[in-house]
Structures are given as structure tokens and as C-alpha cells.
Amino acid sequence: MKKMQSLTKTKKSFNGDLLLLVSKEGKQFVVYSPALHLSSYGNSEKEALEMFKESLEIFLEETVRKGTLDQLLLEYGWSIKKSPEPVYSPPLIDLSALKKWGESKSNYKNLISDRIFQTC
């Protein structure tokens, strides 16, 4: 089973769908995006998701500011279509492999979901 993801860049924001993994490690919840190699944590799932969104916004703002977003995403295996607005598509993620990984971790919360992020 494969899951499509994408980020679309407009003049002032990014919109998109990202696959996120949420796990509980000790008393902390961890949110991880395999497509971006980006993670964050919090004391609750909600807090971890809020912190992830903040990390994602910083990641996007800084890579755009430095002019390295396209290069970094290409290194991560993403493809980029530039017409009319840039659309970034990561490599396909094999959900069955991720579920097997999750089953091997005793503290893994079985939550694989889509979230939509809108950033400035």
C-alpha cells in the first residue's frame, strides 16, 4: 500500500499532505515525518503535533530563506513540478513497511495518519 503526499508552495504559504507517525516513548509523544526526516515531541499527542507544526514552519521558512529547499527535498528523493506554482512530491512511502516497523516497537502507538499543514 502506497500513500501520496505533496506540498504546494504559493506566494505566502505551503499547503499539503504529509504522512506522520506518532509514537509514545516513555512519557513523551513523538511525531515523525519520514518524507522530511523531521520530528518533534510533546507531553501529549496534541502538544507533539503542535510542536511538529512549529518545527515544520521553521524548516520551510529557513530553507526558503536560504534558498536550499529545492536542493534538500531533491536529496530526500522528492520530485518538483514548477508550473504554475511549485508542487513538491516525496518518494512513495510503503505503509506496510512502516507498520512492520511499528509492530517491532513495543511503545509504538498504531497511528499513521494524514495531516494538512498550512504555513506562513
C-alpha positions as CSV (number, residue, x, y, z in Angstrom):
1,M,0.0,0.0,0.0
2,K,1.4,3.4,-1.0
3,K,0.4,6.8,0.2
4,M,0.6,10.0,-1.9
5,Q,1.9,13.1,-0.2
6,S,2.6,16.6,-1.5
7,L,3.5,20.2,-0.6
8,T,2.3,23.1,-2.8
9,K,4.1,26.4,-2.5
10,T,2.1,29.6,-3.0
11,K,3.3,33.2,-2.7
12,K,2.8,33.3,1.1
13,S,2.3,29.7,2.3
14,F,2.7,26.0,1.8
15,N,-0.2,23.7,1.7
16,G,-0.1,19.9,1.6
17,D,-0.5,16.4,3.0
18,L,2.2,14.7,4.9
19,L,2.3,11.2,6.4
20,L,3.1,11.5,10.1
21,L,4.0,8.7,12.6
22,V,3.1,9.2,16.2
23,S,4.7,7.1,18.9
24,K,4.9,7.2,22.7
25,E,8.4,7.0,24.1
26,G,8.3,6.9,27.8
27,K,6.1,9.8,28.9
28,Q,6.6,11.7,25.7
29,F,4.8,11.6,22.3
30,V,7.0,11.8,19.2
31,V,5.7,12.9,15.8
32,Y,7.9,12.0,12.8
33,S,7.6,12.7,9.1
34,P,9.6,10.1,7.1
35,A,9.4,12.2,3.9
36,L,11.1,15.2,5.6
37,H,13.2,13.4,8.2
38,L,11.7,15.8,10.7
39,S,10.4,15.1,14.2
40,S,9.2,16.8,17.3
41,Y,7.8,15.8,20.7
42,G,5.5,16.8,23.5
43,N,3.8,15.7,26.7
44,S,0.6,14.8,24.8
45,E,-0.2,13.8,21.2
46,K,-1.8,17.2,20.7
47,E,1.3,19.0,22.0
48,A,3.6,16.9,19.9
49,L,1.6,17.7,16.8
50,E,1.6,21.4,17.6
51,M,5.4,21.3,18.2
52,F,5.8,19.4,14.9
53,K,3.8,22.1,13.0
54,E,6.1,24.7,14.6
55,S,9.2,22.7,13.5
56,L,7.8,22.3,10.0
57,E,7.1,26.0,9.7
58,I,10.7,26.9,10.8
59,F,12.1,24.2,8.5
60,L,10.2,25.6,5.5
61,E,10.8,29.3,6.3
62,E,14.6,28.8,6.8
63,T,15.2,26.6,3.8
64,V,13.2,29.1,1.6
65,R,15.2,32.0,3.1
66,K,18.5,30.3,2.5
67,G,17.4,29.1,-1.0
68,T,18.1,25.4,-0.1
69,L,14.5,24.0,-0.1
70,D,14.6,22.5,-3.6
71,Q,18.1,21.1,-3.1
72,L,17.3,19.5,0.2
73,L,14.0,18.0,-0.9
74,L,15.6,16.6,-4.0
75,E,18.3,15.0,-1.8
76,Y,15.4,13.4,0.2
77,G,14.0,11.9,-3.0
78,W,11.2,14.4,-3.7
79,S,10.3,15.5,-7.2
80,I,9.4,19.1,-8.1
81,K,6.9,20.4,-10.7
82,K,7.2,24.1,-11.2
83,S,4.1,25.0,-13.1
84,P,2.2,27.2,-12.3
85,E,3.0,27.0,-8.6
86,P,5.7,24.6,-7.3
87,V,4.4,21.3,-6.2
88,Y,6.7,19.1,-4.2
89,S,6.1,15.3,-4.2
90,P,8.2,13.0,-1.9
91,P,9.1,9.4,-2.8
92,L,6.2,7.0,-2.1
93,I,6.2,5.6,1.4
94,D,5.4,1.9,1.8
95,L,2.9,1.9,4.6
96,S,3.2,-1.9,5.1
97,A,6.9,-1.5,5.9
98,L,6.2,1.3,8.3
99,K,3.5,-0.8,10.1
100,K,6.0,-3.7,10.4
101,W,8.5,-1.3,11.9
102,G,5.8,-0.1,14.3
103,E,4.9,-3.6,15.3
104,S,8.5,-4.2,16.3
105,K,8.5,-1.3,18.7
106,S,6.6,-2.1,21.9
107,N,5.9,1.6,22.6
108,Y,4.6,2.4,19.1
109,K,1.1,3.8,19.1
110,N,-0.6,2.4,16.0
111,L,-1.4,5.8,14.4
112,I,-0.5,6.5,10.8
113,S,-2.4,9.4,9.6
114,D,-2.6,12.3,7.1
115,R,-2.5,15.8,8.4
116,I,-2.8,19.0,6.4
117,F,-0.5,21.9,7.3
118,Q,-0.8,25.4,6.2
119,T,2.2,27.5,7.0
120,C,3.1,31.2,6.5
